[in-house]
Amino acid sequence: MGLLSKILTFHVLGSVALSSDLSVADVETLNGAEAAITTEDGKWFYAGAQITVTDIETTNGVIHVLDAVVLPPVFAPTDAAFAAVDQTELARLLEPANQAELAGILAPYLQ
């Protein structure tokens, strides 16, 4: 799995979870790493990023919008692997106009 795939699949769980299902817990992501779901002052967070929009239902799951791109715990801004990520390319893939390309990258992990 490439670095970009590891980052993208850290944003995806293997099960459908509506906002009514949220609880404080560590959840396993599609890349195998764990992400913490927490709450503070009535707001919910996923791996430190605030969940700003919830329950966008799609044909193959549900989307919750985060206010930031989150990184798997093995990465830190000083890691050589993280430094190699093309931030412009990552931002481009996350734009709504590039959903088909992003879906193609994630497809092997969602089957």
Secondary structure, 3 states (H helix, E strand, C coil): CCHHHHHHHCCCECCCCCHHHCCCEEEEECCCCEEEEEEECCEEEECCEEEEEEEEEECCEEEEEECCCCCCCCCCCCCHHHHCCCHHHHHHHCCHHHHHHHHHHHHHHCC
